[in-house]
Amino acid sequence: MRAFSKTSEQAFLNFLLAKYEMYTGAIEVRSQPYFLAIDPSSICQLRCPTCPTGIDNAQQKDRTGLPVHRKGRTAMGRDRFDALLDELGEKLFHIFFYNWGEPLLNPDLASYVRRAGEYEIETDVHTNLSLRIRDETIDELLSAGLGTLSASIDGFSQETYEQYRVGGRLDLVKENLERIVSARDRIGTDTTIEWNLLVFQFNEHEVPAAREYCKKLGIQFNTRDGYIDHPEWLPEHRKKEVPVSEDYEWKGTTLWAPVSQKTKRGDATGCAWHYGYSIVNADGSVSPCCASWNQKDDFGTVVPGEVQFADVWNNKHTRASRASFAHAEIPELEGVETLCTRCPHPKSIQHLYSLLDVKVFLQLHRALGGRNALLEGTAHLLARARYGRLMAWLLRRGWGAQLMLLLRGREDLDAMSRFVGFFEAHLLDGAATSERANGPRK
């Protein structure tokens, strides 16, 4: 597990404030996201059948005349990225450079990764790798300090691979992957390189061969369960699944979702996309979450020199979304509808990156090293609410991280209340967060 490298006390305080505001149901917040997904490019060259970008590409290729999910696809410019980092960089622990496009189609990607590193921000990129990449581009990206490069490769033969990665070339993907590994070893970086394979009925027999290939290459191999809209594509371990189309808007198509994403809504806390993390698309638009693919559902758009991220983070759409989860009635927000006020997604989507919180706890104790008893003590109370007394004790001593990543549990409401009370008494400076619900929700 790669460690975070942030050392700023302001970043740790912001993390604790974001948790406090989520637990108390704050409607207007003072905290900023501590994780951020930035889509370097909303363009992709493939036509994957359950990806909104792939669907748009296929519709345009076939000239179906159907409405597209997102218009004006583009690459994020330097001015917009710089504005985001200038505003949020001090508080961010991690930037995910991907969403619905192919990140390597942005020629400035390496410079973005390098600049994020100047703020001690961990970075990773997810790519399909089915495109021509110059040696110089590979060297620049790895030398910039990229933390993780994950390649989405769903098959070990062209016949199986192209069934989902429509328009892709497996020979080109493998060639690029091998060149990247070679460059990593030559340059001497510690970038983690992964092969991620979505398992379908037509490719599950190739999993052993792909795993062995990765072992020989010296990279990680991961299998994933993806969204499926053809029942015959369900792999053996998912044959008994029932569709979840009633919970997901998908052009009226029956849809099977990964098992991990079928937990119904019903969490003790709000949605972390409203407090701890957010997503900014290549054109600057801010989406409700990574599962929101329609342009009409965006909260607003960051425009350098005109509209800051903070303006969107507390506008009426975002506040109405928080109010919906907090069950708070705010007169000025009455009638404001968003995707979140009718959220179709389960807890696993609402708290998608929550497992990475353990890395924040570890880095906090590692970076502060006993020099700020107040922050460390507050973080310990929060860890007890999240993981229990024993695990919080282990985290404070730098142990138990791998075990923590496997945990799935509900927050301890009593411990959560102690964290909230302590934060209010010692870190909130007596300033009430505006328009917040009363205490932790039962």
N, C-alpha and C positions, 0 to 999 in steps of 0.2 A: 504494500500500500504506500503510494507516494505521500510524503508529508507536505503540509502547507508550509510556506516560508514567511508568512506575514509576521511582522514584529511590532506593528503600530498598536499602541494601547487604544487609540481611537477606533481602530477596526474591531477590537475585542469588545469595547464598550458598545459600539453600534450593534454587534451581534446580540449582546445581552438585551439591549433596548428593543430590538426587533422581536425577540422572544417574549419580552414583557408585554409589548403592544399586541402581539398575537394572542397571548393568554388572557389579556384583559379586554380583548375585542375592540381595540382602538379603531376609530373610523378615519380620522385624519392622523397621520403618523409623522414623527420626527426622524425616525430611522430610515436608512437607505438599504437597498438590497445588499446582501453579503455574497451571494452567488448571482452571476449574470450570464445568460445565454445571448450571444451576439451572432447573428447570421451574416457572415461576410459576403455571401452571395445568395440571392433568392433564385438564381438560375441553375438549372441542372440539365445535363445532356441525355439523361436516361428517362425511361417511361415506366417506372415501377408501378404496378397496378393498384396498390393501396396507399401510395404517397400522393398527397394533393398536387404537388409539383409534377409528378409523373403523369397523373391523370390529366392535368392541364396540357402537358406536352402532347399526350396521346390525342386529346380532343382537337388540338390545333393541327396536328399532323393529319388526322382523319377528316378535318374540317366538319366536325359534327354540329357546330353552331351552339353548343351548350355553353352556359356561363362558366367562366373560369373562377377558381378560388381566389386568385390574387393577380391583379393587373400591375403593369409597370415594373416587371421584374428587373432587377439591377444588381450591381455590386456596391457595397458600402464604401463611400469615399472617405479619404483621410480626414477631412474637416469634421465629418459627423463622428467618426471614431474618436478623434482627439477630443471633441467636445464631451463625449460620454466619459472618457477616461479622466479628463480634467475634473469632471464633476463627481464621479463615483469611485475613481481608482483607489483613493486612500482607504476606503472601507471594504473593498472587494477582496475575497480570498481566492476566488476561482472564476475564470471566464471559460465558458463552453463555446468554442467557435464553430457552431453549426446549428441548423434548425431544419429548414425545408429545401435548402439549396446545396450545391457542391462548393465547399469552401475554397478549394484549390483553383477555382475559376476567378478568384480575386487576386490580382497580381501584387497587392499590398499586404497579403496575409502575413508574411514573415515579419514585416515591420510592425504589424499590430501585435504579434506575439512578443517581439522584442520589447516594445514599449510597455506591454503588460508586465513583463518581467522587471522593469524598472520600478514598478509599484509593488513588487513582491507578490504578484498574482500568479497562481498556478493556472496553466492553460492546457486545453486538449482540443483536438480536431478530429471529427468523424468525416471520412471521405469514401467515395466508391472506388477511387483510384483508376477508373476506366477512362483515362485521358492521357494525352502526351504531356510529360513533365520533363523540363530541362534539368540537367545535372545541377546547374547553378541554383535553381529553385529549391531542389531538395537540400542542398548544402545550406542555403540561407535559412530555410525553415528549421532545420535541426540546430544550426549554430545560434539561432535566435533564442533557444532555450525552451522549445516546445516540450511540455511534460508528457503528453500521451498522443499518439497517432493511432486511431482506430479505423481499420479498413472494413467496410461492409461487403462481404464476399459470400454469396449464398449458393455455393456449389463448388464441386471440384472438377467438373467437366463443363465445356461450353454448352452442351445440351441441357444440363440441369441449371447452370448458372443463369442463362439468358431467359429462363421461364419467368423469373421474377425481375432480374436486372435487365429489363428489356432495352436493347440497344447497346449493351455493354460487351466488352471483349475480355474474356478471362485470361488469355495469353498476355495481353497488355497489363492487366491488373497484377499478375504474378511477376512480370518483368519489373514493374514499378516497385512492388513490394521488396523484391530481392535487391534492387538498387538502393532503396531506402535503408535496408538493413546493412548493406555494405558501407553506405555513407556514414551511418551511425557509428559503426565500428571504426571506420577510418578517422572520423572527426573526434571520436571519444566522448560523445554525449551520453547522457543517461536516459534519453527519451524512451518511454515504454511504447512498444509497437504491438498492436493487437490485430487479430483476424476475428471479426464478429460474423457468425453465420446464423441467419434466420432459418429455423428448421421447418421444412415442409415435407409432405409425403414424397414428393419427387426427388428430394435431395438427402433424406435422412440416411440412406445407405452409403453416402459419401462422407459422412462425418468422420469415421475412423481415418480415412486417407487424408483429409484436410488436417486433422489433429496431428498426424504423424509428420506431415509436411511442415507444420509450424514448429514442431519439436526439433526437427533437423535444422530449421532456419534460425531457431533461437528466439522465437516470439511467442506471445501468449495466444491461446485459442479459446474462444468463448462461443457457446451456442446460446441462442435467444429464441423465444417464442414471439412471433409477430402477429399482426392483424391479418386475418384471412377472410376473403369474401367468396371463396369457392370451397364447399365442404369436402370435395375430393382432395383438396390440398392439405387437410388436417393430417399431421403425422400420427404415428401409432399411439403415442402417449396422450393425444388430445382427441381421440376418436369419440369419446363419450361427452364431449363438450356440447353445450347448447348455445345458440347465438345470443348476442346481447344487443341486437339492433334497436330494441326498445329504449336503450340507455344512451345510444350514440347516434348522432345525426350523420348519416353516410349516404346521401343521395338516394334514400329509400332502399338501399341494398342491405341484405342480411349480412351480418358481420360477426365473426368469432374473434374475441379479444384474448390476449395472453391471460392465463389463469391469475397471475399476480396483479392484474388490473381489473379484477371483477369484484373486489370488496366494495360493498355498498357504502355510500356516504353515511357518516355517523361518528365523527371524530369529536374528541373533547375540546379541540382547538379549532381555529379558523383555517383558512387555506394559506399555505406558506407562500404561494405565488403573490399574495397581497402584502406580504411582510418581509420574507427572507430572500426571495429571488424573483427575477423578472426576465423578460425576453424582449430584445430589440431586433427588429428585422432589418434587412439591408437598406431599406428606404427610410429607416428611422421610426417606423411605426412600432408601437408597443402593444403586444398581444396579451390577452389575459393569461395564457399559459402555453406550454409547448404543444398541447393537444388542440389548440385553437388554430384552425387553418384558414378560416374565412376572413377576408379583409374587412368585411362589414362588422366584425366583432372586435376590431382593434379599439384600444382605449384612447389613443391619440398618437401624435407623431413628434419626435424630437427634431427640431430644426435649428442647426447651429446659429447662435446669435439671436435667435427669436424665441424658441420654445425649449426649455430645459427638461431633462428627465423628471426633475422634481415637480414641474408643472403638471405632467401627466400622472405622476405617482400619487398626487392628491387631488386630481380633478373629480368632477361629479361621477364619472363612470367608475373610477377606482374606488371612491368612497362608498358608492351605492353597492358595489360588490362586497366590500368589507361589512357593510351594514347588514346585508342579506345573511352572511354567515354568523354575524353576532346577534341576529334576531333583534336588531335595533331599529326603531322607527324614527327617522330623521325627516322632519317636514320638508326641508328644502330639497331632499332627494326623492320624495314621493313621486312615483311614476317613471323614474329613471330605470330602464331595463338594460341589462347586459347579459352576456352568455353566463356570467357567474351567478346572476340572480336566479337562473334556471339551470344551474350547473348539472351536466349529465355525467360528470366524471367521478370515479371513486376516490377513496382516501389515498390510494397508491399514486394517483396522478397529482392530487392536491399537495402531497408531501413527497414528491418524486426524489428530491435530493437530500432528504432528511438524514439518510444514512451517512452523508458526508459531514454532518455536524460533529461527529466524533473526532474528526481531524481538526476541527476548530478548537475543541476542548484540549486535545493533546498539544496543539501548537501554543495555545494560551499559556498553559503551565510551563511548556518548554521555553517559550520566549520571555516570560516574566520571571520565572525562576525564583519565586518568593519575594520579588521586589515590590509587588502591589497586592498586599493581602486582601484589600477590599474587592478588587476585580476577581482574584482567584477564589475567594470565598463565595462570591456571588455565583461564579461559574460552577463551583462545586454543588451549590444548592440546586442549580438548574440541572446538572448532570444527575443528581439524586432523583429529581422529578422525572427525568427521561429514562434512566437506566437502573435505578435502584442504588442502595447504599454501597454494596460491595463493588459494583462496576464503577461508581463514581470515585471510590477510593483508589481503584486500580488506575483509572484515567489520570488522577492527580499525580500518580507516580510514573506515568508514561507506559502503563501496561494495559493489556486487554483490548487493544484496538481491533484486532482481527475478529475476536469474539463478538465485539459490539456491533460490527458490521452485519452480523448474522441475526441480531436480535429483532424481533417484531413484537411490539407490545404497546399497551396504552399508557398514557401518562398517569402518574400518581397524583390525584387531585389535591391531596393534603400537602404533599411535598411541593406541588406547583404553587399552592397558596403561600407557603413559606417563602418560596423564591420571590413571588410577587410582592409580598409584604416587605421583605428585606430590600428589594430593589427600590421600592417607593421610599423607604426610610433613609437609604444611604446613597442612592445614585440618581434619583429623579430630581434632586435639588428642589423639591417642593412644588415643581411645576406639574400641573395635571395635564394629561394628554386629552386634547379636546374631543368631544363627542364620542366617548368610549362607553361601552357597556359596563355594568357594575360587577367587577370581580371576575374570577374564572367561571366559566359556564359549567353548570352541573350536568 
